[in-house]
Amino acid sequence: MKRRALPLATAFAATAVLLLTACGSGSDKPSNDDQIAGADTGDTETSASPSASDSIDRPDLSLPGDVKEAFEGWSMGDEAKNAVLADAGRSMTAVNRAITDGEPDSAALKFYYEGEALVGAAKWVQTFVDHDATITGTTRYYSPTVSMSGKKTAAVTLCADESKAFNKFRKTGEVDRSAPSEDSYVYYLSRLELNDTGVWVTTEVHSQRGSAKCTP
């Protein structure tokens, strides 16, 4: 089983504009305007999963001690965009929490995902359950962008560096320390919508492994 191979979606098939204007997946490739400087992460803030500073009753997203996350540049200098980005980060953590718990029906997934995105996330977690596996190591999230469409719809792009994250098999404790490659870097494009409880839930996710936008 390959480490985190194309999580949540099996193909990258939409641009930020399409995600903002329609719920369905498109077939257009991202334009050069959507480029991410994946290798340039200097002078950016690194932190753990974004913490909640609101009154919303959120699920526990704590992870085992051997599973780490780093979020770099996780501030847009804009309150509305920061709220979107914070929940986008939590959605990534929710998947990792579900994997480590071995729960495709995770409450955290249901809290931060809806529709097709929830189905895809649950299926991805199920692959780990089927292989009696979990994860270990560190995943780095970086170079995020946020595009707003009104007050209740947004598109988020980000990169994930999984070169220091690995599969771990539960029964034996064996860690599959595959050598890093271009496939260790994943480009994500997500559609998020503000729900009635004030949470930016992910309703659609597209990913591309080995994208030039994210590889060093």
Secondary structure by P-SEA (a helix, b strand, c coil): cccccccccccccccaaaaaccccccccccccccccccccccccccccccccccccccccccccccbbbbbcccccccaaaaaaaaaaaaaaaaaaaaaaacccccaaaaacccaaaaaaaaaaaaaaaaaccccbbbbbbcbbbbbbccccccccccccccccbbbbbcccccccccccccccbbbbbbcccccccccccccbbbbbcccccccc
